[in-house]
Amino acid sequence: MGFGGISIWQLLIVLAIIVLLFGTKKLRGIGGDLGNAIKGFKKAVSEDEQNKPAEPIEQANNPIQNKESVNKNKEDHKA
């Protein structure tokens, strides 16, 4: 038994019919086009990840800056 009840001989017959219908040159061209499309997609995804802007640093990571901004806000509200 092969894939879902299809034997290896049935798969080979289907493959032979496909080759006869389309020819090896056309199948090679389709395979090459598909490979280039996949490579282009992977390249675009990797470039997109590299071009992402860095995430902003949260103010909670810098306690001195937080303290200064709190004092500044207090002065602003007094005036």
C-alpha positions in Angstrom: 0.0 0.0 0.0 1.2 3.5 -0.8 -0.3 6.8 -0.1 -4.0 6.5 0.9 -4.5 3.2 -0.9 -2.6 4.1 -4.0 0.2 1.7 -4.9 3.6 2.6 -6.2 2.7 1.2 -9.7 -0.3 3.5 -9.9 1.8 6.5 -9.0 4.4 5.5 -11.7 1.7 5.2 -14.3 0.3 8.7 -13.4 3.8 10.1 -13.5 4.4 8.6 -17.0 1.1 10.0 -18.3 2.1 13.5 -17.0 5.5 13.3 -18.6 3.9 12.2 -21.9 1.3 15.0 -21.8 3.7 17.9 -20.9 7.1 16.7 -22.0 10.3 16.8 -20.0 11.3 20.3 -21.1 8.1 21.9 -19.9 8.2 20.0 -16.6 11.8 21.1 -16.1 10.8 24.7 -16.8 7.9 24.5 -14.4 10.2 23.0 -11.7 12.8 25.8 -12.3 10.1 28.5 -12.2 8.7 27.1 -8.9 12.2 26.9 -7.4 13.0 30.5 -8.4 9.7 31.6 -6.9 10.4 29.9 -3.6 14.0 31.4 -3.5 12.5 34.9 -4.2 10.0 34.5 -1.4 12.6 33.4 1.1 14.9 36.3 0.1 12.0 38.8 0.5 11.1 37.4 3.9 14.7 37.5 5.2 15.2 41.1 3.8 11.9 42.2 5.5 13.1 40.8 8.9 16.5 42.6 8.5 14.8 45.9 7.7 12.5 45.9 10.7 13.2 48.9 12.9 14.6 48.2 16.3 11.9 48.1 19.1 12.0 51.2 21.2 13.7 50.9 24.6 11.2 51.2 27.4 11.8 53.9 30.0 11.4 51.3 32.8 14.9 50.0 31.8 16.5 53.4 32.8 15.6 54.4 36.4 17.6 57.6 36.3 15.7 58.9 33.3 12.4 57.8 34.8 13.2 59.8 38.0 14.1 62.9 36.0 10.9 62.7 34.0 8.8 62.3 37.1 10.4 65.4 38.7 9.9 67.3 35.5 6.2 66.4 35.4 5.8 67.5 39.0 7.3 70.9 38.2 5.1 71.3 35.2 1.9 70.6 37.2 3.0 73.1 40.0 3.2 76.0 37.5 
